[in-house]
Amino acid sequence: MNTLYCLSLGETKRNEFIEEAQQYAYGEALFVVPGNYFRQLVKKQGTVRTVIMDYLPNEILRLNAKEKVYQRISRPAQEMLLKNIMQEMLETGKLTYFEPLALRDGFVKNLAAFIGELSRSGVAPEELSRAFAAWDNRPVRLQEKDKELTDLYSTYRERLQTRNLYDVDGLYRLAINMLETGTKSLPWKTLYFSEFYQFDDLQRDLLRALSKYCHIKIGIFYDGQRPELSKATLNAYGDLAGMNFQLVKEPAVVKRRASLSFLVDNWQKMGHKKIKPQNISLLEAASPENEMAGVITSIKNLLATGVNPQNIVVLVRSLADYAGFSDLFHVYGVPTSLPQVTSFSGQALPDFLVKLLKTAVNISNVENWQNLLATEFAGTLFHIDREKLEEAYNTKFFSTENSLLSFLKTNFPQADIEEILAVVKDLGKKQTGNEFVKKISDALEQWNISGLAGKAYQENSLKLAQIKILAGCENFCQKILQDMELAFAQSGNDTTKISVEEFLAICLDMSKDATITLQKGNPKGIQVLEVANVQALTFTHVFLMGLREGVFPKIKFENWLYNDKERAVLHDLDINLQQTSANVATDRYFFGTALAMATEELHISYYADDTAGPSGYIEELGQYFQPDTWHAAKFSVSKANCAAKEELLKILAQAPEPGKRETQWLENEVGTDFSLKKTVDRKRWLLDSPYNGKIGGKEEIPSLSASSLDLYVECPFKYLVSKEWKTAIWEPLTEEIKPTVSGDLYHLTLARFLGKHLQEDLSTLDKKALTKELLTDFQKEYTSLVQKGLIAETPLGLQEKKFYWSVLVKWLEVEIGYQSDETVKLLPSQLEIGFGLANSKWPALKLTFDNKVTAFSGQIDRIDTDGKNYIITDYKSGSFPSGTDIVSGKALQLPLYVLALENLCHINKDNIWGAGYYALQESKRKSGMWNKEKEEALPWLSSGRSKSFGEVMEKAMANIAIIVQSIRKGSFPANPWKKCPAYCPGYDICRYRLNTVLNLSEEGENNE
Ligand code: SF4
């Protein structure tokens, strides 16, 4: 007689079943459980043979010597098969509704899942077709969808049959068919099914078929008085009752503390009294990290009181909601059954392989090559000096892969460029999937990765933990390759040639969420389990986490292929597919079973933030407790509650004033300079602190350039980092021409051109001929910069070239105009004149401050003269100092040039009429410092708002003196004159960084 034991919430027949099963000779009883957790548990408890439900069909087939007639199809092969079918349907015009989606990976996955659902529900293609045909008032467009879906499904099933392949559902059907003939033999007298809450249609059919051969005993929760809670198990109960199982109501036996017992007995029942939530606690955290920390802290405290870790369990709805949980257990020194894992795709070996394949996909993409050559494995396997190569990107731009590879061949003689090129070219060919697999497999073997790792370990450049990860990655790569080979064979794609792009897409898909185990879980540690996988277990202490909106109950989105409305109609047409409402009932059941697992203490927790608050279950629970007795304790890791050394170090390090004992402890743990290091950030704000650029005096300053002066004005700390410490940011050249390069292009072209017309009035010459000449000079300078690798001849570069030329043409036109208007002809006489520079024409400009001499250097773009009077011009291709900058003495370049002209060329200062900027992009002389009385002679002067010459010079001299004195005193405070630039070599160490953090928090407060 088959028996269904109807259990109360949280109860199980497992232990009795095991005891009873052990009375049989080994093999005469079979224990069937839903998943691996229970299989291990039953195995530990007794000698009874135990299988997971989905393995039962295999077992039946195996026992009847049928194991050779079927082969289980893998999931990737299912998807490949479906893709093939869709491809054929597309080619024959049989796929119109799904045409826009077909072959997209996301769609193929959804389709495979939906077909699995149909299959699992025991729906045959003919039944599906009949149901669709009977669907009244179905719009024509949707009938098209139904037809295509039915065709896909039936072709898929046919293909499996022809290839002698089976999915899990196929195996169920095969086993059911075999049993239904009634002629097969099974060794079992009794089958025990424990810890199930539902059976799908195929499982129910299998149970029915099995019941002809042996006794079946099943324990399942069902409580007619709690219909809401029993919704999850109602189908199973109804089906089994319909199969004439004898129904036996079992008494509850689990002993719990009174409050917990009350909760379990009354959960989801009407008309209950209210109690105090004794032994039931509620914790609210502000982040998942804090929730995890709160739970582990409580567990650590419990362990300290002597509670056995085996009596504690942590329950979550989904482990994916708690990334890094295992690491946190490790940080807190609490053993756990969770393994420590790391993501596969982020590791060096897969990263290298993916970049290798990406390069093969598009061999002429220089960025792909740069990414590949920057990987650790490219460096090790092909002897590429990655640092040197990266440095080269600062001075040379590679617009094509050929220019990059030739550069490597010439400048990196030790690198195996031909070898890596051969590998990439070989992988780039269209070939069968198996050929790809073999090539990568062979390469992995040839590269001898474990040998390399061993060598690196001996040389101390790799740690044991890294070797472990590497070995794990290599094994996983080999496994994926094997799985791919199988999938190609099963889907019939083993002889089909595919592109490397397609192969790469399959690799990425198969390795997407893979992880590498760094350390196995400790079986004696705290168990962390997903509630969906465990019911009817008891622990003295239960930590139920994640009671947050959208997490538990878990949000389930409607299936978009066939939504709930369509599923409801299909249900009436005898096609039973799950609807979203069923998931709600299942979640409610999971929550009830989780509550029932605690016998002494139940700790519930969640995290709440701006996006979601506590789950509806929390409010529901509150209805069981007396008013004002059910509150969440807020938790965040603090000095008072911190139970992990690492965390405590962080907290104390951030504390403004740690106590004496704390400081002592910190110094023991971190080092005696801890207190000093801790105060560094604050010292960055003190004027006299070395951390704010006060590094001590140096009496002599041998030389200073004009640009250094302006840099000091911009920010003294930036000057310190760039000029004294000479650090610079690595800034790879890009397709876009750098401003310094375009500036050079203008300067060099104008110097070349004007160099041939010194003291000539351009307005008297033929403009057309001058333009032609300017073009030739521009071409020469441009080509020279291209040859130096500073300009890339890409489509973008050529566009920019046109723009630069247009600027120069405009300059010529304006320059002719200026010269023609001048009543006193001040014409170019000297160009790009350096002073105080190596090999420069003029010596350094020596100025004395406090009786000490400082030498100044610079380069003047252009000096114009009529033989008696002089003006200075500085070309600017970008921004230039404003009038305010000049008048306040913050722009020191032009005043220094004036001083150089006066002192080094012995020009009377009354004959220097001024100095100014020529804004190339605006095609205009702009700003500067001028003798305003000369407006008549230089009409262009009247249009600008230039600053008074004498006043500016006075202010500038005073500022130059201050700067020299400050540098002598070693004073370089972080004090930007304007906004900090986007890139600054001082950013990481100056106080600006702290300022940014401060500003952000201030903004946050304001917003509130
Ligand atoms: S980031 Fe700003 S404050 Fe810091 S060094 Fe640069 S310019 Fe000065």
Residues whose N, C-alpha, C, O or C-beta is under 5 A from the ligand:
A	BS01	SF4	C715 F717 K718 A974 N975 P976 C980 P981 C984 G986 Y987 C990 Y992
